[in-house]
Amino acid sequence: MTIFTASVFDATVIFEGNELFKGQGSASMWAEKLAAELKSGVTVQKIGTGWVLCGTSDGVECKWGIHGQRLMRIN
């Protein structure tokens, strides 16, 4: 099972059309899970009123938020 199919039931906020983690703690927990899946470092970053996951996937720097209770890359 991949982390990208797991449901994200944590509190979220909408900022500039993106659904983000509301709290740093829950974002950090998901960052650890994502880092294990990608086998690379993942950090959290505050953007506006929410938190995103930041890391590298296939050599490309990415940010992940939430869409439909699943992790999703955001611009």
C-alpha positions as CSV (number, residue, x, y, z in Angstrom):
1,M,0.0,0.0,0.0
2,T,1.3,3.4,-0.9
3,I,1.1,6.6,1.2
4,F,-0.7,8.2,-1.7
5,T,-3.7,6.0,-1.2
6,A,-4.0,6.5,2.6
7,S,-6.7,8.9,3.8
8,V,-5.7,12.2,5.3
9,F,-8.3,12.9,8.0
10,D,-6.3,15.7,9.6
11,A,-7.7,19.3,9.9
12,T,-7.0,21.3,6.8
13,V,-7.2,24.9,5.6
14,I,-7.7,26.3,2.1
15,F,-5.1,28.9,1.0
16,E,-4.9,30.2,-2.6
17,G,-7.1,27.3,-3.8
18,N,-5.0,24.6,-2.2
19,E,-6.0,22.4,0.7
20,L,-3.2,22.4,3.2
21,F,-2.5,20.9,6.6
22,K,-3.8,23.1,9.3
23,G,-1.2,22.2,11.9
24,Q,2.6,21.7,11.8
25,G,2.4,18.6,13.9
26,S,0.1,16.7,11.6
27,A,2.1,17.9,8.5
28,S,5.3,16.7,10.2
29,M,3.8,13.2,10.8
30,W,2.8,12.9,7.2
31,A,6.3,14.2,6.1
32,E,7.9,11.3,8.0
33,K,5.5,8.8,6.2
34,L,6.2,10.4,2.8
35,A,10.0,10.4,3.4
36,A,9.9,6.7,4.1
37,E,7.9,6.1,0.9
38,L,10.2,8.2,-1.3
39,K,13.3,7.2,0.5
40,S,14.4,10.8,0.7
41,G,14.1,13.8,3.0
42,V,10.8,15.6,3.3
43,T,10.3,18.8,5.3
44,V,7.3,20.9,6.2
45,Q,6.9,24.6,5.2
46,K,4.3,27.1,6.2
47,I,2.5,28.7,3.3
48,G,-0.1,31.3,4.2
49,T,-2.4,29.8,6.8
50,G,-1.4,26.2,6.3
51,W,1.5,23.7,6.0
52,V,2.8,21.8,3.0
53,L,5.2,18.9,2.6
54,C,8.4,19.7,0.6
55,G,10.8,17.2,-1.0
56,T,12.2,15.7,-4.1
57,S,10.5,13.1,-6.3
58,D,12.3,11.7,-9.4
59,G,14.8,14.5,-9.2
60,V,12.1,17.2,-9.2
61,E,11.4,19.5,-6.2
62,C,7.8,19.1,-5.2
63,K,5.3,20.4,-2.7
64,W,2.3,18.2,-1.5
65,G,-1.0,19.3,-0.1
66,I,-4.3,17.4,0.1
67,H,-7.0,16.8,-2.4
68,G,-10.0,14.5,-1.6
69,Q,-8.4,13.3,1.6
70,R,-5.3,12.1,-0.3
71,L,-1.8,13.6,-0.7
72,M,-1.4,15.5,-4.0
73,R,1.3,17.6,-5.6
74,I,0.6,21.3,-5.7
75,N,2.1,24.1,-7.7
